[in-house]
Amino acid sequence: MKELFADIDAGMIGLIFFFLVFCGIAVSVMLPSAKARLEGYRFIPFAGDDE
C-alpha cells in the first residue's frame, strides 16, 4: 500500500487531473452561453435580505 502513495506517477496523474478539471470549469464559466445563466446567480446572497 505504501508503494501506491509514494509513486511519482500517481502524484503527477492527480496533478494533471485537477488541472484539467480547473481548466474545464474556467472555460465553461467564460463561455458566452453561460452568461445569461450566471447573471441570475449574482443576486443569490441578497435574495433573503428584506430588511
N, C-alpha and C positions, 0 to 999 in steps of 0.2 A: 504493500500500500504506500510505503514511503517513496518508492520509485515513481509513482504516479504524480505526486505533488512536487517532487524535485526535478521532474523532467522539464527541460528548457522548451521543448516543443509545445507542451501543454500551456505554458505561460504565454508563448507567442500566439498560439491559436486563440486563447482568451482575449488577448490584447487586440488582435485583428477583428475578432467577432464584435467586441464592444465598440471599436472604432467604426466599423461598418454600420452598426445599429445607430450610433450617434449621427453619422453622415446621412443615413436614410431618414431619420426623424427631422434633421435640419432641412433637408431637401423637401420633404413633404410639407413642412411648415411654410417654406418660401414659395411654393407654387402659387400661381395666380388663382387657381381654382379653389384653394383653401382660404383665400382672403375673406370671402363672404361668410364662411363658417366660423372663422376665428374672430371676426368683427362682433359677432353675437356673444362671444365668451368674455369680452373685455370688461363688461359691467357685472359679472357674476358676484364679485365680493361686495358690491353695493346693493344687490337685489333685496336683501332683507333689512336694510337700514332705512326705516321710515321715520326715524327721529329727526 
